Amino acid sequence: MFSSNVIANSKIAGNQVALPGHYLRNLLELIQSRGADPQAVLAHAGLPVTLPEQVDATLSWQQFQAVVTRCCAQTKEPALGLYLGSQLTITTHGLLGLATMSSGNLQQALALICKYTSTRSPLLTLAMQQQRQQVSLVLTELQPLADIRQFVVDTFAVALHAILDFVSGHQYRLRQVHFAYAGPAYRALYQAFFPCPVLFAQKDHRLIFDVADLAIVSPWADRQVQSQLTAQCEQELQRWQQRQSMAGLIRLMLGRTKGRIPGIEQVAAEFALSSRTLRRRLQQEQTCYHELVAAWRRDMACQYLGTTSLPVQQIGYLLGYADPANFGRAFRREHGLSPQQYRQQAQSAAC
């Protein structure tokens, strides 16, 4: 797959982002119930067997990818992400789950989830968009997810629906679910996890429900408890950020941008640093902002071309090119072929 090669060859991709191991134990318990060997999975990824029991366990991108691919291979279950998402109860989400549960209503709960998602799953970000009488929860991939893309997105989407269903006292009604990837061979199985139409090959990943549901009061609402837990979520977010490299944090930040690449001064302000300090810290990590942007653009261009049906012009805009022709020229210099030719080859390789 082209996306796997992009990950393997990228100087930046994922190896500077420490991924929390919160759900590793849940995943290993799930595959064990299906006859797979959790210890063999951990050994394959070069991880100690005691890692799932560690409170603050972290994995590199390569370790996480190795665990997921081996789990899917051992269980021979391509829809493993759907099953894992359904196994995650509100308490498995730690402080964020408890804070969400004690929120006053669904809107408050979603505000917390959107703000603190990175403490649980920094590979995706969640944004809430309101359009007339409907709300869309848009999932955005912060870096190319290669051959575990569907596993990650499936898990997140099912878990998110389960959280909202629980917090609303089973009152909220999911109207539609969109996925940006093409419908997999197991597409009929999605109806067992989502009580609504599920559409594939869409422009993005999103869950859609009625705006009136935002006002649904949680049966477990407790303002004082929620305030205390929110403060703890903020501390957890700060601790997570402190464990990351500056290059890793910038890469994740770039994943949240759409249509405009911020200047280094704006990035420095985001992290409460001077631009001079930011440059020095990146130099200590043997990189610079220009290299990070170039690598992110290269990886995401291949991701969009190889896994979505977005027009080339729109991809150029998403990557911050004001003139789509500039995107085409830059891509051709990097890969030796046009974006259209790359997409054709990626589609042929996927068949």
Secondary structure, DSSP 8 states (H G I E B T S, - for coil): -HHHHHHHH-SSTTTTS-EE-TTHHHHHHHHHHTT--HHHHHHHTT--TTGGG-TT-EE-HHHHHHHHHHHHHHHT-TTHHHHHHHH--GGGGHHHHHHHHTSSBHHHHHHHHHHHGGGT-TTEEEEEEEETTEEEEEEEESS--GGGHHHHHHHHHHHHHHHHHHHTTS---EEEEE-SS---TTGGGGGGT-SS-EE-S-SSEEEEEEGGGGG-B-TT--HHHHHHHHHHHHHHHHHHHHHS-HHHHHHHHHHH--S----HHHHHHHTT--HHHHHHHHHHTT--HHHHHHHHHHHHHHHHHHH----HHHHHHHTT-SSHHHHHHHHHHHHSS-HHHHHHHHHHHH-
